[in-house]
């Protein structure tokens, strides 16, 4: 059970009438949707998970393909410009700058991870073990969306 969700039951039905959440505004929608979906039947949970997973996989495929084309095209263009003598690249300076940026990114990520109350890994493990239908639907949806299986 997710500890930061408080369900308030109504007298008319077994569905929750509201969800009290102790979170920031940007996380409230996610929490409400998750709490609502967890009350669905297993088939509906699988279907919702599959739909969200398929959209995520499809978008990831499109974004990664575009990023690969842009990065690869830029690399080929720079190598062509170097080969034709249009530009000169100081590779040692470029390596040092890249290493400094990577250290900066690592420090920022470690700061963000250390300030979280509940690590994301705990949340993912909880979600995968307690809500099998939803996560299995999401996993199969991501796979089918990423490989290009049409709906």
PLY file of the C-alpha trace (Angstrom):
ply
format ascii 1.0
element vertex 151
property float x
property float y
property float z
element edge 150
property int vertex1
property int vertex2
end_header
0.00 0.00 0.00
1.28 3.43 -0.87
1.58 5.25 2.43
1.10 8.80 1.19
-2.37 8.18 -0.30
-5.37 8.45 2.00
-8.58 7.05 0.59
-11.92 8.38 1.81
-14.77 5.98 1.05
-18.25 7.24 0.26
-21.45 5.55 1.43
-22.90 5.06 -2.08
-20.20 2.85 -3.61
-16.89 1.17 -2.99
-15.08 3.69 -5.19
-13.21 6.48 -3.42
-14.98 9.83 -3.39
-11.74 11.79 -3.03
-8.05 11.31 -2.49
-6.24 13.42 0.08
-2.65 13.88 -0.95
0.30 15.40 0.90
2.35 16.29 -2.19
3.15 19.17 -4.47
0.64 20.20 -7.15
2.53 18.60 -10.05
2.32 15.14 -8.45
-1.35 15.32 -7.43
-2.72 14.31 -10.84
-0.39 11.31 -11.08
-1.36 10.13 -7.62
-5.08 10.54 -8.24
-4.94 8.69 -11.54
-2.89 5.87 -10.00
-5.28 5.58 -7.05
-8.25 5.50 -9.44
-6.71 2.87 -11.74
-5.80 0.59 -8.84
-9.52 0.17 -8.09
-10.25 -1.14 -11.61
-10.63 -4.82 -12.45
-7.45 -6.68 -13.45
-8.35 -6.53 -17.16
-8.91 -2.78 -17.01
-5.63 -2.35 -15.13
-3.81 -4.36 -17.80
-5.52 -2.36 -20.58
-4.67 1.00 -19.02
-1.09 -0.12 -18.41
-0.81 -1.41 -21.99
-2.17 1.83 -23.45
0.13 4.06 -21.43
3.05 1.73 -22.12
2.35 1.64 -25.87
2.26 5.45 -26.05
5.48 5.65 -24.00
7.24 3.08 -26.19
6.07 4.75 -29.41
7.23 8.19 -28.26
10.54 6.78 -27.01
11.10 5.13 -30.40
10.38 8.36 -32.29
12.48 10.54 -29.98
15.42 8.14 -29.91
15.37 7.76 -33.70
15.32 11.54 -34.16
18.09 12.02 -31.61
20.22 9.36 -33.30
19.75 11.03 -36.69
20.61 14.49 -35.32
23.65 13.31 -33.34
24.91 11.06 -36.14
24.35 13.74 -38.77
26.20 16.31 -36.69
29.11 13.92 -36.16
29.33 13.18 -39.90
29.14 16.89 -40.75
31.90 17.79 -38.29
34.11 14.95 -39.55
33.51 16.08 -43.13
34.38 19.67 -42.25
37.56 18.50 -40.51
38.50 16.32 -43.50
38.07 19.24 -45.92
40.06 21.56 -43.65
37.14 23.89 -42.95
37.52 23.59 -39.17
40.10 22.36 -36.71
39.09 20.59 -33.53
41.23 20.62 -30.40
40.28 17.13 -29.23
42.15 17.39 -25.91
40.29 20.53 -24.94
37.01 18.97 -26.04
37.67 15.88 -23.87
38.44 18.02 -20.81
35.28 20.09 -21.29
33.17 16.95 -21.73
34.62 15.39 -18.56
33.91 18.56 -16.57
30.31 18.62 -17.81
29.87 14.94 -16.96
31.13 15.51 -13.40
28.74 18.46 -13.08
25.81 16.31 -14.25
26.79 13.47 -11.89
26.90 15.90 -8.95
23.48 17.33 -9.83
21.93 13.87 -10.18
23.40 12.70 -6.87
22.03 15.83 -5.15
18.56 15.20 -6.55
18.60 11.52 -5.61
19.86 12.18 -2.08
17.14 14.76 -1.34
14.24 12.40 -2.15
12.31 11.01 0.80
11.42 7.74 -0.91
13.88 6.52 -3.55
12.34 5.87 -6.94
13.61 2.29 -6.83
11.48 1.57 -3.74
8.42 2.97 -5.52
9.09 0.92 -8.68
9.64 -2.29 -6.71
6.44 -1.66 -4.75
4.49 -0.97 -7.93
5.83 -4.07 -9.70
5.21 -6.45 -6.81
1.85 -5.15 -5.60
0.22 -4.17 -8.92
1.19 -6.95 -11.29
-1.61 -6.40 -13.82
-0.85 -2.72 -14.28
2.92 -3.14 -14.57
2.75 -6.19 -16.84
0.41 -4.29 -19.14
2.76 -1.32 -19.11
5.79 -3.51 -19.86
4.13 -5.29 -22.76
2.81 -1.95 -24.06
6.27 -0.36 -23.99
7.71 -3.33 -25.85
5.01 -3.37 -28.53
5.08 0.42 -28.92
8.85 0.47 -29.23
9.04 -2.28 -31.85
6.28 -0.55 -33.84
3.35 -2.90 -33.32
0.27 -0.95 -34.51
-2.83 -0.77 -32.34
0 1
1 2
2 3
3 4
4 5
5 6
6 7
7 8
8 9
9 10
10 11
11 12
12 13
13 14
14 15
15 16
16 17
17 18
18 19
19 20
20 21
21 22
22 23
23 24
24 25
25 26
26 27
27 28
28 29
29 30
30 31
31 32
32 33
33 34
34 35
35 36
36 37
37 38
38 39
39 40
40 41
41 42
42 43
43 44
44 45
45 46
46 47
47 48
48 49
49 50
50 51
51 52
52 53
53 54
54 55
55 56
56 57
57 58
58 59
59 60
60 61
61 62
62 63
63 64
64 65
65 66
66 67
67 68
68 69
69 70
70 71
71 72
72 73
73 74
74 75
75 76
76 77
77 78
78 79
79 80
80 81
81 82
82 83
83 84
84 85
85 86
86 87
87 88
88 89
89 90
90 91
91 92
92 93
93 94
94 95
95 96
96 97
97 98
98 99
99 100
100 101
101 102
102 103
103 104
104 105
105 106
106 107
107 108
108 109
109 110
110 111
111 112
112 113
113 114
114 115
115 116
116 117
117 118
118 119
119 120
120 121
121 122
122 123
123 124
124 125
125 126
126 127
127 128
128 129
129 130
130 131
131 132
132 133
133 134
134 135
135 136
136 137
137 138
138 139
139 140
140 141
141 142
142 143
143 144
144 145
145 146
146 147
147 148
148 149
149 150
